[in-house]
Amino acid sequence: NASKQFDTSVPMDEALMAYIDEVLDGVVGEIYAEPMGRILVGTQDELALVKVKQDAHNLLEGLLPKEAYVLDTAKAVDKAAKDVAGAETLKDAEAAFKALEAAIKALKVKDNAFKDVSADAWYDPAVDFVSAVDLMNGTGENLFNPDGTMTRAMVVTVLYRFAGSPDVKDLKCAFTDLTQDWYKDAVVWAANEGVTTGITAATFSPNDPITREQMATMLARYLMGDMGEVPAGEDLAEMKAAMALLYADGASVSPYAMVPVSLMSFLEIMNGDAPVGDNLPTFRPQSQMKRSECAQVLLNVYQVIPGWWFDGELPAA
């Protein structure tokens, strides 16, 4: 009968893997039919075409927002990406992909124009970026003041811009010390989003310098939501011990900031100072955050979280 005629005595999974390896050269297209999730069969060129487009998507995912780059270089990437997306043959897609790689290599972030930011300063690329995308502005007279201190109001305003400056006209907050218009909307937004709970229930202390652990806490809440209960007792002791293995001053992180600092460190969004000799790096949790440090942290966020360029034209990998 038919079952005996085609019985190879080889389990189905082994036969399938052998087919993929020997016939398809190990290339399997991740194309799925709706609604049952069945795999569609395509020719090797068709599957390779999909893979080229997926690879192009992956390249774009690693880029910063378009507005960070010099316009002509960004336009070249856009054109090449659209050529890949519109390619109907493998040959055309591969040619467009090469053009995309070259265009990405030629991308140039806009230079900042601040007189006090040297081109060889460690923070110059970060200041270039935050200036280009309007996350941070100068302090007047064409100065950035990289060693200046970030205030709590400044940080909340930066995060508010990061979020797209949403409308807050119907929102309220309980803070009674918001005396200047330039940060009011940002603080109202942050309070309603759980980004900040203030120094007390009624005070935000907008002009106070922000500490590094406060910055980590606000940023973690913005990116990841509620951090849960503040660790206490044995949980706190365990976290202190773990943090002490990461930073020389890790045990001095305040309880409310233990989880946020851990997360921001794990994601490499906020890093400690370089270690000296055999010592561990230091996080300096209660130190005031400098404007240059804040710029670098913001650049780190964009580099860690992918997809700022992607506009839906290429399939996800």
Disulfide bonds with the S-S distance in Angstrom:
none
